[in-house]
Amino acid sequence: MEIKTIGLASDHAGFALKQFVKTYLEEKGYDYKDYGTYSEESCDYPDFGHALARGMEQGEVFPGIAICGSGEGISMTLNKHQSIRAGLCWIPEIAHLIRQHNDANVLVMPGRFIGEDMARKIMDEFFATDFEGGRHQRRVEKIPV
């Protein structure tokens, strides 16, 4: 995967883990752009999921990382955008498969269900795994409506 500036988004439930993600990205030498939220004050995940997706669509960032409490709501929001393939990961093996088989361009993590150590392992796997193509390319091409 060609990494540009990585786009970040979270709601209040994902804010703490997103702060860790920033530290991880800085350690790895990756640039990032944070589309919000910027505190643990209650907010609506679609506001930030859509902002990240628009940033990707406009070429500002690629790929993305998004976090909400369960990871589900922000995944649903991101996947409304035709060019976004957001995959929810709670273990590294899922991160591997969403890259290898689905060419996922947004990693989504459940902020209330994983810790920093697991998030690190998931991000390592997401960034290290390439899309396999082949039969998977045909399937990915059928995703947009």
N, C-alpha and C positions, 0 to 999 in steps of 0.2 A: 504494500500500500504506500503510495506517495503521500507523505505527511507534509501539510502546509502548517498554517496556524490552526491549532485544535480549538474547536468551539465548545464551550461549556454552558450547561444550563441545569438549574435545579429549582425545586420549590423549597419551602422552609424545612421539610423533613429530610431533604437531601443536602442542605447547606453545609453541615459539618463535614460530611464525606467529601463534598466538592472542595472544601478548603484543603483537605488532605490531597485530593487529586492535583490541585495546583502545586503543592510541594513536590509531589511525585514528578509532575511534568517539568518543573524547574530542575530537579535532580537529573533528569534525562536530557535536558537541553532543548526541550520542546517549547515553542511559543504557544500562547493560548489567548483566546478572547472570551471573556465571561459575559454572557447574555443575561445574567441574573439567576436567581434573586440574590440580594446582597446582605441578607440577614436571616435570622430564624423567625422573624415575624410572619404570621400566617399569611399565605398568598395562594394564588391559583396557578398550578403547574402549566396549564395551556399557554399562559402569557409568555413563559420563558421557553417552552418547547417550540412554539411557533417562531419566536425570535431566533432561536438557534437554526431551525430549518430554513428560514429566510436568509440567514447569513450564509448557509451552505449553498443555497440556490443562487445567491448573488456572487459566489466565488470568494467570499471574505475568509472562510474557514473550511478546512477539511482535514480529517474527519471530525466527528463530534463525540462528546461524552455527556450524558444526561443522567440525572439522579432525582428520584422522588422517593417517597416512603416505601412503596412496594415496587416501584419501577414500572408498574403497569400503566398508570395514567399518562405519564409523560411519553411512554412508548406509543400508546394509542394516538396521542396528539401528533408526535413526529411522523408517524406512518400515514397520516392523512396527506402528507406532501408526496407527490409522485416520485420525486428523485431521492427520497429518503428511505433507507432500509435500516431501521433501528431494531436492535436485538437485545433482549433482556438477559443478563447474565448474573448468575449467583455463584458459579464455579468456573475455573479456567477452561474446562473441557467444553462448556457451552460457548465461551468466547472463541475458542479455536474453530468450532463448527460454524458459528455465524459468519466468520470471515471466510473459511475454506469453502463452504457450500452455498452461502447466501450473499456473499460480497457485502456484508453489513458495513455501512458507513457511519453509523452512530452506535456506540456502546452505551447501553443503559444498565445502571446498577440500582439495586434496591437499598436505599440508605438506611432503612430501619432493620435490615436483615443480614448485612455483612459488615465486617470490620475492616480496618485499614490494611491488615495483612492480606486478607482475601482480595480486597480491591486491587492491591498491588499485583498479586498473582494474575488476576483477571486482566488487568491492563497490559501486563507483560505479554500475555498470550495473545490478546487482541492485536497489539502492535507488531508482534513477531510473525503472525500468520498471514499468508497470501491467499488470495482467491484461487481456487483450483481450476476454474473454467470448465471446459469440456461439457459434459452433460448438465452441469450446474448452470452454465451460461444460458442455456435454453430455458431453464426454469426461472432464473432471475428475470429474463426478458418478458416472461408472462405475468410478472407481479403487477406492473402499472395497470390501472383501469382505463 
